[in-house]
Amino acid sequence: MYEHFFQCPYCWEEISMLLDTSVRQQTYIEDCEVCCNPIELTPEFQEHELIGFSANDIEQ
């Protein structure tokens, strides 16, 4: 597991989430721990190193 800090696309607060380094590329949705809005997370790993990351709001 890898802890990654980033800014919420809704409330702009810095939050952190644990990312699974065993899956090379993934997309999933987690709620912001501050404002509770859904965030689409897309981390990408190479040899268990984070090489790409995006956190986007969900169009409602």
C-alpha distances in whole Angstrom, upper triangle without the diagonal:
4,7,10,13,16,19,20,23,25,25,24,22,19,16,12,10,6,6,5,6,8,10,12,14,14,16,16,17,16,18,19,18,22,24,22,23,21,19,18,15,15,12,13,11,14,13,9,11,11,15,15,15,17,18,21,23,25,28,30
4,6,10,13,16,18,20,23,23,21,20,16,14,10,8,5,5,6,7,10,12,13,14,14,15,16,17,15,18,17,17,20,22,21,22,20,18,17,14,14,11,12,10,13,13,9,9,8,12,13,12,15,16,19,22,23,27,29
4,7,10,14,15,18,20,20,18,16,13,10,6,6,4,6,9,10,13,15,16,16,16,16,16,16,14,16,15,14,17,19,19,20,19,16,16,13,14,12,13,13,16,16,12,12,10,14,14,12,14,14,18,20,22,26,28
4,7,10,12,15,17,17,15,14,10,8,5,6,6,7,11,11,15,15,15,15,15,15,15,15,13,15,13,14,16,18,18,18,17,14,14,11,12,10,12,12,15,16,13,11,9,12,11,9,11,11,15,17,20,23,26
4,7,10,13,15,14,12,10,7,6,4,7,9,10,14,15,19,19,19,18,17,17,16,16,14,14,12,12,13,16,16,17,16,14,15,12,13,12,15,15,18,20,17,15,12,14,13,11,11,11,14,16,19,23,25
4,7,9,12,12,9,8,5,6,6,8,11,12,16,17,20,20,19,18,17,16,15,15,13,13,11,12,12,14,15,15,14,11,12,10,12,12,15,16,19,21,19,16,13,14,12,9,9,8,11,13,16,19,22
4,6,9,8,5,5,4,6,8,11,14,15,19,20,23,22,22,20,19,17,17,15,13,13,10,11,11,12,13,13,13,11,12,12,14,14,17,19,23,25,22,20,16,17,15,12,10,8,10,11,15,18,20
4,5,6,5,6,6,7,9,11,15,16,19,21,24,23,23,20,18,16,15,13,11,10,7,9,9,9,10,9,10,8,10,11,13,15,18,21,24,26,24,22,18,19,16,13,10,7,8,8,12,15,16
4,6,6,8,10,11,13,14,18,18,21,23,26,24,23,21,19,16,15,13,12,11,9,12,11,10,11,9,10,8,10,11,13,15,19,22,25,28,25,23,20,20,17,13,10,7,6,6,9,12,14
4,6,8,11,12,14,16,19,20,23,25,28,26,26,24,21,18,17,14,13,11,9,11,10,8,9,7,9,9,12,13,16,19,22,25,28,31,28,27,23,24,20,17,14,10,9,7,10,11,13
4,6,9,10,14,16,19,21,24,27,29,28,28,26,24,21,19,16,14,12,9,10,8,7,10,9,11,11,14,16,19,20,24,26,30,32,29,28,24,25,22,18,16,12,12,10,13,15,16
4,7,9,12,15,19,20,23,25,28,27,27,25,23,21,19,17,15,13,10,12,10,10,12,12,13,12,15,15,18,19,22,24,28,30,27,25,22,22,20,16,14,11,12,11,15,17,18
4,6,10,13,17,18,22,24,27,27,27,25,23,21,20,17,15,13,9,9,7,9,12,12,14,13,16,16,18,19,22,24,28,29,26,24,21,22,20,17,15,12,14,13,17,19,21
4,7,10,14,16,20,21,25,24,24,23,21,20,19,17,14,13,10,10,9,11,13,14,15,13,15,14,17,17,20,21,25,26,23,21,18,20,18,15,14,12,14,15,18,21,22
4,7,11,13,17,18,22,22,22,21,19,18,16,14,12,11,7,7,8,10,11,12,13,11,14,13,15,15,18,20,23,24,21,20,17,19,17,14,13,11,13,14,17,20,22
4,7,9,13,15,18,18,19,18,17,16,15,14,11,11,9,9,11,13,13,14,14,12,14,12,14,13,16,17,20,21,18,17,14,17,16,13,13,11,14,16,18,22,23
4,6,10,12,15,15,17,16,14,14,12,11,9,10,9,9,12,14,13,14,13,11,12,10,12,11,14,15,18,19,16,15,13,16,15,12,12,11,14,16,17,21,23
4,7,9,12,13,15,15,13,14,12,13,11,13,13,12,16,18,16,17,16,14,14,11,12,11,13,13,16,17,13,13,12,15,15,13,14,13,17,18,20,24,25
4,6,9,9,11,11,10,11,11,12,11,14,14,15,18,20,18,18,16,14,13,10,10,8,10,10,13,14,10,11,9,13,12,10,12,12,16,18,19,23,25
4,6,6,9,10,9,11,11,14,13,17,18,18,21,23,21,21,19,16,15,12,11,9,10,9,12,12,9,11,10,13,13,13,15,15,18,21,21,25,27
4,6,7,9,10,13,14,16,16,20,20,21,24,26,24,24,21,19,17,14,12,9,8,6,8,8,5,7,8,11,12,12,15,17,20,23,24,27,29
4,6,9,10,14,15,18,18,22,23,24,27,28,26,26,23,21,19,16,14,11,10,8,9,9,7,10,11,13,14,15,18,19,22,25,25,28,31
4,6,7,10,12,15,17,20,22,23,26,27,25,24,21,19,16,13,11,9,8,7,9,10,9,11,11,13,13,13,16,17,20,22,22,26,28
4,7,11,13,17,18,22,23,25,28,28,27,25,22,19,16,13,10,8,6,5,6,8,8,9,9,10,10,12,14,17,19,22,23,25,28
4,7,10,14,16,19,21,23,26,26,24,23,19,16,13,11,7,6,4,6,9,11,11,11,10,10,9,10,11,14,16,19,19,22,24
4,7,10,13,16,18,20,23,23,21,20,16,14,10,8,6,6,7,9,12,15,13,14,12,12,11,10,11,12,14,16,16,19,21
4,7,10,14,15,18,21,20,18,16,13,10,7,6,4,7,9,12,15,18,16,17,14,14,12,10,9,10,11,13,12,15,18
4,7,10,13,15,18,18,15,14,10,8,6,5,7,9,12,15,18,20,18,19,16,17,14,12,11,10,11,12,11,14,16
4,7,10,13,15,14,12,10,6,5,5,6,9,11,15,17,21,23,21,21,18,19,16,13,12,9,9,10,9,12,13
4,7,9,12,12,9,8,6,5,7,7,11,12,16,18,22,24,21,21,18,20,17,14,13,10,11,10,11,14,15
4,6,9,8,5,5,4,6,9,10,14,16,19,22,25,27,24,24,21,23,20,16,14,11,11,10,11,14,14
4,5,6,5,5,6,7,10,11,15,16,20,22,26,27,24,23,20,22,20,16,14,10,11,10,12,15,16
4,6,6,8,10,10,14,14,17,18,22,23,27,28,25,24,22,24,22,18,17,14,15,14,16,19,19
4,6,8,11,12,15,16,19,20,24,26,30,31,28,27,24,26,23,20,18,15,15,14,16,19,19
4,6,9,11,14,16,20,21,25,27,31,33,30,29,25,27,24,20,18,14,14,12,14,16,16
4,7,9,13,14,18,20,24,26,30,32,28,28,25,26,24,20,18,14,14,12,12,15,14
4,6,10,12,16,19,22,25,29,31,28,27,24,25,22,18,16,12,11,8,8,11,11
4,7,9,13,16,19,22,26,28,26,25,22,23,20,16,13,10,9,7,6,10,10
4,6,10,12,16,19,23,25,23,22,18,19,16,12,10,6,6,5,6,10,12
4,7,10,13,17,20,23,21,20,17,17,14,11,8,6,5,6,6,10,12
4,6,10,13,17,19,17,16,13,14,11,7,6,5,7,9,10,14,16
4,7,10,14,17,15,14,11,11,8,6,5,7,9,12,13,16,18
4,7,10,13,11,10,7,8,6,4,7,9,12,15,16,19,22
4,7,10,9,8,6,6,5,6,9,12,15,18,19,22,25
4,6,6,5,4,5,7,9,12,15,18,21,23,26,29
4,5,5,7,6,9,12,16,19,21,25,26,29,32
4,6,8,10,13,15,19,21,24,28,29,32,35
4,7,9,12,13,17,19,22,26,27,30,33
4,6,9,11,15,18,21,24,26,29,32
4,6,7,11,14,17,21,23,26,29
4,7,11,14,17,21,23,25,29
4,7,11,13,17,19,22,25
4,7,10,14,16,19,22
4,6,10,12,15,18
4,7,10,13,16
4,6,9,12
4,6,9
4,6
4
